[in-house]
Structure formats: structure tokens, C-alpha cells
Amino acid sequence: ESLRNDGRCWVPKKKEDCGKHPNEVPEEARDYYLERKYPSFGNLAPRDIASRAAKEQCDDGRGVGPGGRGVYLDFSASIKRLGEDTIRERYGNLFEMYEKITDEDGYKRPMRMYPAPHYSMGGLWVDYNLMSNIPGLFVLGEANFSVHGANRLGASALMQGLADGYFVIPYTIGGYLAGVKPGVVTTENPEFKKSVEDVNAENKKLMSGSGKKTVSEFMRELGSLMWENCGMARSKESLEENLKKIPALREEFWKNVKVTGVGNEFNQQLENAGRTADFLEFGELLCRDAHHRNESCGGHFRVEYQTDDGEAERDDANYCYAAAWEFKGVGKEPELHKEPLKFENVHLAVRSYK
């Protein structure tokens, strides 16, 4: 993100130029696609727009690098304008990391980049004291849904972590601890004890199987489904495909996963298997949440809901709320609770970066 302050994103205009060294592609044969699509903001367009645009170029067959999964981030114009020393002072550590990974000098040739899964909007439900529905369990920052998952456009993660940590939790958790009965927030808490029992039972089930597929195979398969069907762009059809395939994959996981190692503690394979089981549930919920919103908004882009020039088409009248999904038990559909988003001092408006 920070490198786009001075770097310019481009891909070759012609597919046959994608295999050339970037410095061999003349200026007139380059497509500075963000500057073309968003002349007012150019390379400083928000991350959801920039990421989606990068993927579009690669899907169009004009991606660069191994597998065509990359676009160029070019600093030659900034180096010419400001000098290499200035760019090195601003971003030197990032250039060093890039060179260690790729063995390429970003000062001498454009860097290659491609959007990757980041974090998902939302998190655990909390009240205004940041306490979850489990008494004594407080949830801070991106892990809760209160701000970052409620504003529909994102960009609140850092602010929320700072606000929760500095200004909210010091006042709320202290009052809770002062007013509870002894033992409520200890391991004697019934909810805590039940969680431990559930985890131990799950671990025992994972270790007792005689499956043939590794945890990594299941994780890669789930990752592919989420990236292709519930990523930066998704559709009603792709989400419905995932809502069929993920439950089937989860059922296969519990029947056919192979977990090696001994014991519940310090067993990396068991830890990975437990995390994969969680992601299988979480991935299905993400698809369900995306499927019920018939609009495009921020990082949530439904291809059916876009303007003629490809911009997100919001529906503030029907979807201006945070969706809180309540777990109703294994094998049962979660219940949707809508928490309206109310704006008193700021009015919702459709953004434009043209």
C-alpha cells in the first residue's frame, strides 16, 4: 500500500509483451491501468479498487511473472524526479525485502505484485463494553465486529485497535471484574470448561482417524474455493457453488484427514488441523453473508451489482446494517440479526474516484 505513493502500476498492453523484460517494453506499449481508469486518483485509488483492477489485468491474460499472476509497480519516474536516495530513504526496507524474496533490484527494474487474501471484515459480536456473549470474554480490535465490520467500507482496523485498547477496555473490564462473583473469569467458568471439553473431543477425533489426505491439501482446496468464488469479486452463482462445495469438503475433512504426531500439546499437525476445521466453518459463513447482500460495497463486490463503468453499486436503503450471525448448533443454519447503522453527522454518499 505505501509503495503506491510513488510507484506506478502497469501491465503490457499486448499479451505477447508479457514475457519480455519490463525495461524492454516501450512506454507507448504500457497500460497504466489505474491512471487510465481513475484519472483523479490514479495509483492512489483505495486498496479494494486497486486490488480488483490488478486481478482484472491478470484474468485478461496480461499478467506478468510466473503464471501471469502479477502486475508491475514501477519507480523509474519517481527516481528520475526525486532521486534514488530519496526513494531509498522512504521505502528502502521494503525494497530490501523484495530483493531478498525475488533476487531482483526494484530500483533497476519494476517490481511485481499481486493482490493476496488479507483479512475479513467483521469478527465476534460484542456489546458496547466490548464483552462477547460469553461473560468475561472481552474482544478487542479487528477480532470484534463493532467498528471495522460495521462501517461497510473498511479502513478502520488500526483505528479500532487503538480506540479499543487505549480508551474502551481500561474502563469496561475493570468495572466487570469489580462486580462479579469470585471465579467467574477463571477456568472454573462453565463456558470455559465446556470449550476445553469440546476442543479435547475434537482433537481426539482428529487423531483417531485413518485418512489419506493431509491437512494442507484440505486448506489449499478451501483457499482455492474462497479465492475464486468469494474473493474480491463474487456472484450469486459462485457463492451458491461454495455453499454446496464447502459443506461437502468439511464432511470429507472429518472422514479423510490424516493427522500425524502424538498428543494434544505442541503438535503442529494437530494445531493446523484444528485451524482448518475452523476455517471450513468460517468460509461457509463468509459465503452465506456475501450471498444475502444483493449489493456491492467496499471490498464486497458482487458482479451483478455494478454500474455501467464497473463501479460498486450500493443499496443503502436495504443493507445499511451490520449482520450478526448467531450460531445455532452444528448442522443448523445460523440466525441473522441486523444491527442498523445510524449516521447522525455524516450522510452516506456514493464515492467516485474517476
Beta strands, then each sheet from edge to edge (+ up, - down):
strand 1: 8-12
strand 2: 30-31
strand 3: 71-74
strand 4: 111-113
strand 5: 213-214
strand 6: 257-258
strand 7: 321-326
strand 8: 335-340
sheet 1: 2+ 1- 3+ 4-
sheet 2: 5+ 6+
sheet 3: 7+ 8-
end
